[in-house]
Amino acid sequence: MPASKKTVRRPLLVTSAALLSLSLTSLTTVTTLTATPAFAAKPSPSPSATPSATPPATMSTVGGELLGKPGTQAALGSDAPVLPKGISARSWVVADAESGEVLAAHNAHWRLAPASTLKMLFADTLLPKFNRDEEHKVVPADLAGVGAGSSMVGIKEEETYTVHDLWLGVFLRSGNDAVHVLSAMNGGVRQTVADMNEHAEELQALDTHAVSPDGYDSKGQVSSAYDLTLIARSGLQKKDFREYCSTVRAKFPGETKKGKNGKKSRSSFEIQNTNRLLTGDSGLDSYQGIAGVKNGNTTNAGATFTGVAERDGRVLLVTVMHPEKDEHNQVYKETASLFDWGFKAAGKVQPVGELVAPKGAETSGGDTEPSAQAGATASPSASASGGAGGKTVAAGASGGASGIGVALGITGGVLVLLAGGVFLVNRKWPLPELMGRRKSGDE
């Protein structure tokens, strides 16, 4: 959907030096911007793969120099809303899913334990490899190595599941058992982890190092709010990824049992998505316009979450990692606050960085006919709004919430296509058929 241009008053660059600030009311540095920052993609300065207690003084500058600085980065226009108070997360990012512009960030490249949000990388890597109707009979070796205390969907040995069943288990129940079965189908955990790390490098998610395919706490396993946002944006270009991450509830195959008459029968049971902004929870309403993506929680990572939401035709991505406040559903509450701010601030702030294109990308300057990328729903893209470094500021949507109801078709954004073995990137990409499912069923 074409974005109308808007004149933006000279913004203020706001940088908070507080490393783990529980409030954004105290801002230590205010600088007037006189030029648009260049968002160059640069390699990481070889940081440690061990999560640190405080953000390093030097972090990756992939996506822009400001994103490599510790603290809060936001370039607010005079009419822009203030950042929400009480955000306690160690790291967070608010980005426009369409243009890739990072509207604001806090310790964007701090390498932290990702928990099950790493399953987004797992899915983005493996989804194109299997037909959803393919069947697999589970053998004991498939479930070997599933970590103690893992979240499980309830897969049973010697039972047969479709790939579609397994992906529902991954996305809805964050089932590590489903992850391990799919990994076995891909040649094993070691091969799958290698594939994930290779894909992360292609996406320029250079803060990310996978050790386990499911996000289970493992030494040296890290990602960042920036990378998780980048990975989610890539995954959302795949039709199946959009479907699974936005499904609220579905039927999952149970165990085959033999009746008194000797006949075998197999029932099913209902599973529900663990994304509380999608389903709602006690004291927490589902977020209007939410359409995925993935949550996580482990001892080392704390709570992590990446979400995508639409309001009045604008699509935002928000990632929140490890809130310091230990309150029920805190990661979702902070995500919702950042979404609210992002929808109000869009068009009133100057971006502080961008979500970069994949490593081997070529940039298209106009409309592009889609290719048949595995797992992707493609349609002609809207016209490009400049090259990879374009800084077009779109008119902001009002604060009104329209929600997505049962189905949400989103236009605009950056369409990544696999054509002739090369990524073709437009500055606009559609996310068609982004579903917010509110009913039972496994369709």
C-alpha positions in Angstrom: 0.0 0.0 0.0 1.7 3.3 -1.1 2.8 5.4 1.7 2.3 9.1 1.6 5.3 11.2 2.4 5.3 13.6 5.3 7.5 16.4 6.3 9.1 15.7 9.7 10.5 18.4 11.9 14.1 18.1 13.0 14.2 15.3 15.5 16.1 14.9 18.7 18.4 11.9 19.2 17.8 10.5 22.7 20.3 8.2 24.2 20.0 6.7 27.6 23.3 5.6 29.2 21.5 3.5 31.8 22.4 -0.1 31.0 19.4 -1.8 32.6 17.0 1.2 33.0 13.7 0.4 34.6 12.4 3.8 33.4 12.9 5.9 30.3 12.1 9.1 32.0 15.8 10.0 32.7 17.6 10.7 29.5 21.3 11.5 29.8 22.1 12.7 26.3 20.1 14.9 23.9 21.6 15.7 20.6 20.1 17.6 17.7 20.4 15.6 14.4 21.7 17.6 11.5 22.0 14.8 8.9 20.4 11.5 8.2 22.5 8.7 9.6 24.0 6.1 7.2 22.7 2.6 8.0 25.7 0.6 6.8 25.9 -3.1 7.5 29.1 -3.9 9.2 30.4 -7.2 10.7 30.2 -7.9 14.4 33.4 -7.0 16.4 33.8 -10.7 17.3 31.9 -10.5 20.6 31.8 -13.4 23.1 29.2 -16.1 22.6 28.6 -16.0 26.3 25.7 -13.7 27.4 27.1 -10.9 29.5 25.6 -9.3 32.6 25.7 -5.9 31.1 25.6 -4.8 27.4 29.1 -4.6 25.9 30.5 -1.1 25.2 31.2 -2.3 21.6 28.4 -4.2 19.8 27.6 -5.0 16.2 26.6 -2.1 14.0 24.7 -4.2 11.4 21.8 -2.0 10.5 23.4 1.2 11.6 25.9 2.8 13.9 23.4 3.8 16.5 22.2 0.2 17.0 25.7 -0.7 18.2 25.5 1.7 21.1 24.4 0.6 24.5 21.2 2.2 26.0 18.1 3.5 24.3 18.3 4.9 20.8 15.3 7.0 19.5 15.2 10.0 17.2 12.0 11.8 18.3 10.4 14.6 16.3 8.8 17.4 18.3 5.3 15.9 17.8 6.4 12.3 18.6 5.1 10.5 21.6 7.5 9.8 24.5 8.8 6.3 24.9 6.7 4.2 27.3 7.7 4.2 31.0 8.5 1.1 32.9 10.1 -0.9 30.1 12.5 -3.2 32.0 13.7 -5.4 29.2 17.4 -5.8 28.8 17.0 -5.4 25.1 14.2 -4.5 22.7 13.5 -3.3 19.1 10.6 -1.6 17.4 10.7 -1.9 13.6 8.5 -1.3 10.6 8.0 -4.7 9.0 7.3 -3.1 5.6 10.2 -0.6 5.2 12.6 -2.3 7.6 13.1 0.9 9.5 14.0 0.6 13.2 11.9 3.2 14.9 13.6 2.8 18.3 15.8 0.3 20.1 17.5 -0.5 23.4 20.7 -2.5 23.4 19.6 -3.9 20.0 22.7 -6.0 19.4 23.3 -7.3 23.0 23.9 -11.0 22.6 21.6 -12.9 25.0 20.1 -16.3 25.4 17.1 -16.5 23.1 15.0 -19.3 24.5 12.3 -20.6 22.2 12.3 -17.5 20.0 15.2 -19.3 18.3 12.5 -21.7 16.9 11.8 -18.9 14.4 15.2 -19.5 12.9 14.6 -23.2 13.0 11.3 -22.8 11.1 12.6 -20.3 8.6 15.5 -22.7 7.8 13.5 -26.0 7.6 10.0 -25.1 6.5 10.9 -25.1 2.8 12.5 -28.6 3.0 9.4 -30.7 3.6 6.0 -31.0 2.1 3.3 -30.4 4.8 1.5 -33.6 3.8 4.6 -35.7 4.2 4.3 -38.4 6.9 6.9 -39.6 9.4 6.8 -42.5 11.8 8.6 -41.5 15.0 11.3 -43.9 16.3 13.0 -43.6 19.7 16.1 -42.1 18.2 14.1 -39.1 17.0 13.4 -38.0 20.5 16.9 -38.6 21.9 18.5 -35.6 23.4 15.3 -33.6 24.2 16.3 -31.5 27.2 14.9 -32.2 30.7 11.9 -30.0 31.5 11.4 -29.1 27.9 8.0 -27.8 26.6 6.4 -30.7 24.8 3.4 -31.2 22.5 3.1 -34.9 23.3 4.6 -36.8 20.5 4.6 -40.6 21.0 7.1 -43.1 19.7 5.9 -45.5 16.9 3.1 -43.0 15.9 2.9 -41.4 12.5 2.6 -37.6 12.1 2.4 -35.3 9.1 4.8 -32.5 8.8 1.8 -30.2 9.2 1.1 -31.8 12.6 4.8 -31.3 13.6 4.9 -27.7 12.7 1.7 -27.0 14.7 3.5 -28.6 17.6 6.5 -26.4 17.2 4.6 -23.1 16.8 1.6 -23.6 19.1 3.1 -25.6 22.0 6.7 -24.7 21.4 7.2 -28.5 21.4 10.9 -29.5 21.7 9.8 -33.0 20.9 8.4 -31.8 17.5 11.6 -29.9 16.8 13.7 -33.0 17.4 11.6 -35.1 15.1 11.8 -32.5 12.3 15.5 -32.3 13.0 15.8 -36.1 12.6 14.0 -35.8 9.3 16.6 -33.2 8.3 19.6 -35.5 9.0 19.9 -35.0 12.8 20.4 -32.2 15.3 24.0 -31.5 14.3 23.1 -31.0 10.7 20.1 -28.9 11.6 22.1 -26.6 13.8 24.7 -26.2 11.1 21.9 -25.3 8.6 20.4 -22.8 11.1 23.8 -21.1 11.6 24.4 -20.9 7.9 21.0 -19.4 7.3 21.5 -16.9 10.1 24.7 -15.8 8.4 22.9 -15.4 5.1 20.3 -13.2 6.8 23.1 -11.2 8.4 21.8 -12.2 11.8 25.4 -12.1 12.9 24.7 -12.0 16.7 23.1 -15.4 16.5 24.8 -18.7 17.2 22.6 -21.8 17.5 23.7 -24.7 19.6 20.3 -26.5 20.0 17.6 -26.3 17.4 14.9 -25.7 19.9 16.3 -22.8 22.0 16.9 -25.0 25.0 19.6 -23.4 27.2 23.0 -24.3 25.8 26.4 -22.9 26.4 27.3 -20.4 23.7 23.8 -20.1 22.3 23.0 -16.5 21.8 20.9 -14.1 19.7 19.8 -10.4 19.9 16.7 -8.4 19.7 17.9 -7.1 16.3 18.5 -10.6 15.0 15.3 -12.1 16.2 13.4 -9.2 14.5 15.4 -9.8 11.3 14.7 -13.6 11.5 10.9 -13.0 12.1 10.7 -10.7 9.1 12.3 -13.3 6.9 10.0 -16.1 8.2 6.9 -14.0 7.7 7.5 -14.1 4.0 6.6 -17.8 4.0 2.9 -18.6 3.8 3.2 -21.6 6.1 5.2 -19.6 8.7 2.5 -16.9 8.7 -0.2 -19.6 9.1 1.4 -21.5 11.9 2.6 -18.6 14.0 -0.9 -17.0 13.9 -3.0 -20.1 14.6 -4.6 -19.9 18.0 -5.7 -23.5 18.5 -5.7 -26.7 16.5 -6.3 -30.5 16.8 -3.2 -32.6 17.4 -3.1 -36.4 16.9 -3.2 -38.5 20.0 -2.1 -42.0 20.8 -3.4 -45.0 18.9 -5.3 -47.4 21.1 -6.9 -50.8 20.7 -10.5 -51.2 21.7 -12.2 -54.2 23.2 -13.2 -55.3 19.8 -9.5 -55.3 18.7 -9.9 -52.4 16.4 -7.4 -49.6 16.6 -8.5 -46.0 16.8 -6.7 -42.7 17.2 -8.2 -39.7 18.8 -6.9 -36.1 18.8 -6.6 -33.4 21.4 -6.7 -29.6 21.3 -3.5 -27.6 21.6 -3.5 -23.8 22.1 -0.8 -21.3 21.2 1.4 -20.2 24.1 1.7 -16.6 22.6 -0.4 -14.7 25.2 -0.8 -11.6 23.0 -2.5 -13.9 20.5 -4.7 -15.9 22.9 -5.1 -13.6 25.9 -4.6 -14.7 29.5 -5.8 -13.9 33.0 -5.4 -10.2 33.4 -4.1 -9.8 29.8 -6.2 -9.2 26.7 -5.2 -10.4 23.3 -3.5 -7.5 21.5 -5.7 -6.0 18.8 -4.1 -6.6 15.4 -1.6 -9.3 16.7 -0.7 -12.0 14.1 2.2 -14.0 15.7 5.2 -14.6 16.1 7.0 -16.6 18.9 7.6 -16.5 22.6 10.2 -18.2 24.8 11.2 -18.7 28.4 14.1 -20.5 30.0 16.2 -20.2 33.1 19.1 -18.4 31.4 17.1 -16.4 28.9 14.2 -15.3 31.1 11.2 -14.4 29.0 11.7 -13.5 25.3 9.1 -12.6 22.6 8.9 -11.3 19.1 5.5 -10.2 17.8 4.0 -8.8 14.6 0.9 -6.6 14.6 -1.1 -4.6 12.1 -3.0 -1.4 12.7 -4.6 0.8 10.0 -2.5 -0.8 7.3 0.8 -0.4 9.1 2.7 -3.5 10.2 5.2 -3.4 13.1 7.6 -6.0 14.6 8.6 -5.8 18.2 11.1 -7.9 20.1 11.6 -7.9 23.8 14.3 -9.9 25.7 14.5 -10.6 29.4 12.4 -8.0 31.3 13.9 -7.4 34.7 10.5 -7.0 36.3 9.4 -10.4 37.6 5.7 -10.1 37.0 3.2 -12.4 35.3 3.1 -11.9 31.6 5.6 -9.0 31.9 7.2 -9.7 28.5 3.8 -9.4 26.8 2.9 -6.2 28.7 6.1 -4.5 27.7 5.7 -5.7 24.1 2.1 -4.3 24.0 3.4 -0.9 25.3 6.1 -0.8 22.6 3.5 -1.7 20.0 1.2 1.1 21.2 4.1 3.6 21.1 5.3 2.4 17.6 1.9 2.8 16.0 1.6 6.3 17.5 5.2 7.2 16.6 5.3 6.0 13.0 5.9 8.9 10.7 6.9 11.1 13.6 10.3 9.7 14.3 13.5 9.4 12.3 14.6 5.8 12.1 17.8 4.9 14.1 18.7 2.0 11.8 17.2 -0.6 9.5 16.6 -4.3 9.2 19.2 -5.3 6.5 18.6 -7.5 3.5 20.1 -11.0 3.2 23.8 -11.2 2.4 23.4 -12.1 -1.2 20.5 -9.8 -2.0 20.0 -7.8 -5.0 17.9 -4.7 -4.8 15.1 -4.1 -7.3 14.0 -0.6 -8.2 10.5 -1.4 -9.2 7.6 -3.9 -9.4 8.7 -7.5 -9.6 6.9 -10.5 -10.7 7.0 -13.2 -8.0 9.0 -16.5 -8.3 8.1 -19.8 -6.8 10.0 -19.7 -3.6 9.4 -22.8 -1.6 6.8 -22.1 1.2 6.2 -18.5 0.1 3.0 -16.9 -1.1 4.2 -14.4 -3.7 2.4 -11.5 -5.4 3.6 -8.5 -7.3 5.2 -6.1 -4.9 4.4 -2.4 -4.6 6.9 0.0 -6.1 10.2 0.4 -4.3 10.9 3.4 -2.1 14.5 3.8 -2.7 17.5 1.4 -2.4 18.6 -0.5 0.6 19.6 2.6 2.3 16.5 4.6 1.5 15.1 6.7 4.3 11.6 7.5 3.1 9.4 8.5 6.1 5.8 7.4 5.7 2.8 9.2 7.0 2.0 7.7 10.4 -1.2 5.8 11.1 -3.5 7.2 13.8 -3.6 5.5 17.2 -6.9 3.8 16.4 -6.9 0.0 16.4 -8.7 -1.9 13.7 -7.6 -5.4 14.7 -7.4 -8.3 12.3 -10.4 -10.4 13.3 -10.3 -13.9 11.7 -8.1 -13.0 8.7 -5.7 -10.2 7.9 -4.3 -9.4 4.5 -1.4 -7.1 4.7 0.0 -5.2 1.8 3.3 -3.2 1.5 6.7 -4.2 2.9 9.7 -5.9 1.4 9.3 -9.0 -0.7 12.2 -11.4 -0.8 12.1 -13.9 -3.6 14.4 -16.7 -4.5 15.0 -16.2 -8.2 17.7 -18.0 -10.1 19.5 -18.8 -6.8 19.7 -15.1 -5.8 17.6 -13.2 -3.3 15.7 -10.3 -5.0 14.7 -7.6 -2.5 12.2 -4.9 -3.0 11.8 -2.1 -0.5 8.1 -3.1 -0.4 6.9 -6.6 0.5 3.4 -7.9 1.0 2.5 -10.3 3.7 -0.7 -11.8 2.3 -3.0 -14.0 4.2 -1.5 -13.2 7.6 -4.0 -15.1 9.6 -5.2 -14.4 13.2 -7.1 -17.6 13.9 -9.8 -17.4 16.6 -11.5 -20.7 16.2 -10.9 -24.4 16.8 -9.8 -26.6 14.1 -6.7 -27.9 12.3 -7.3 -26.4 8.9 
